Amino acid sequence: MTWDDVLAMGLKLPNVEAATSYGTPALKVRGKLVTRLRAEDDSLVLHSMPADEREMLIAVNPQVFHVTTHYLGHPTVLARLAALEPEGLWPFLIRRWREVAPKRAVISFDAAQAKS
């Protein structure tokens, strides 16, 4: 994947906008971070990741998922863009979006998905 792929996917969610965070491209909802590019290693910073789930992801798929010492104390996992598949990213985007999006947007999104 590339950042452009992430951007296209993220912008399908209501209220998501292209932004920056720490000087890198990011996706946000009303100023709240969904994900951002970590330029140092071309990885995505995926938030809302409990430590046990992060460790499982790294153990099962270390070519995609990793963490640096900086993120060890945070509920975050890093995902290498070059190895990440779109269908693997979508659940992480949805999970974080649900946490930061307005409740009405989530309800409308769910209702539209139920009709599909």
N, C-alpha and C positions, 0 to 999 in steps of 0.2 A: 504494500500500500504506500501511498504518498500522502502528504498533508492535504493535497487537493482532494483526495478520496475521502479523507476524514472530514474535511470541510463540507463536501457535498452530502455526506451521510448525516452529519450533525445538523445541517440546516434543514433537514426534513422534519425535525422536531419543532413544535411550536415555541416561539419566543427565543430560539437560539440565534445568536448573532456571532459573526466573526469579530474577534477582538485581539488584544494582546495581553500577555501576562509575563512579567519579568523580561520584557523585551522580545518575547517569542510569540508566534501565532497561537491563538487560543480560541476556544468556543466558550461563550458565556450566556447566561440567562439573567437579564437585568443586573448585570455586573457581577453575578456569582459564577465562579469558575466551574465549567463542566470538565474540560480537559485542555491540555496545552502541549505544545511540542517542546521537547527537551533537546535543543539543538546540539548539545555536547555529544550525544550518541544517537541522534535521530530516533528518539523514543517518544512515546506518548506517556504523559503522567496521568494515570488512572486513579481517581480518588474513591473514597468510600470502600476501601478494601481492608477487611479485618485481617490481622496478622496471620491467623491460621489459614485463611483462604489464600492469602498471598503466598505463603510457604508451599501450599499444595499446588498452586499454579506454576510456581518456579520449579518444583520437583517434577511435575508432569510434563511441562513444556518449556525447558530452559532456553531453547533457541528463540522463543518469543518473550517470555516474561523474566524480569530480573529486578533487582533493587540495588541501590547504592547506600552507603552508610548514612548519607544525608537523610534518606527517607525511612530508615529503620524505625524511627519513633513515630511515624505518621501512618495513617490508614491509606497507604498508597502502594501501587505496584507500577513498574515501568514496563512498557511493551514496545519491542523493536518494530518500527514501521515496516521494514523490509520483509519481516517474517510474519507479520500479522495479516490474517485473512479478514475480509469485511464481515463475514458472519460471526467471527470471533469478537469483533469490536462492538457490534450493535448492542449486545446485552449490557456491556459496561456503560455505554453512552446512555441507554435507557435508564439504568439504575441511578446513575448520578443525576440525570435530567429530572427524574421524579423527585429527588431530594431538594433541588434548587428551583424548580419551576413553580409558578403559581398553582395553587390547588385547582383552580378552575380550568387551567390549561391541561392538567393531568386528567381531570374528569372528562373533559371534552375529547381528549386524545383517546382515552380508554373506550368511550362510547363509540367513536368513529372506528376503532379497531374491532369492536364487537360486531359492528354492522358489516364489516368486510368479509 
